């Protein structure tokens, strides 16, 4: 019985094209995995984290020219510095072959801020970028910690969590100080 099974297997392998077809299927599967090594949760985290940081940096730059409030500008500077660091840490944690998007800010949010100046800008910036933006960032980081598959990305999320929590608290404190209610 074993000889018959082995003979049938050997005959199938010796048929023209049989090993090639098997090799092609294996190669296709391997290249698909190599081209997209991240789980859906990890990929969503990379996208959300890079967008959050990029938006924070670009909105911070707007705050430097659109706000006249020293507290808002100070908050914006702090966000730009920390989110630049967080972006670098995300890039270092990303597996080889995974590109962390660059300059992928939430343009619709930035477009709502661009025409605003002074107190109108400050209120929108604090509410949308400071408070709401950090709530979303916290959700993304916590989701990666609980659902992520890539150990390096999970570690980066765990490392970023205290910073994002601090930012969220700073934003809430600034909102309270300036009398801004978040959406």
Secondary structure as UniProt FT lines:
FT   HELIX           2..14
FT   TURN            16..17
FT   HELIX           18..35
FT   HELIX           40..66
FT   HELIX           70..93
FT   TURN            96..97
FT   HELIX           107..114
FT   HELIX           118..124
FT   HELIX           125..132
FT   HELIX           133..147
FT   HELIX           151..178
//
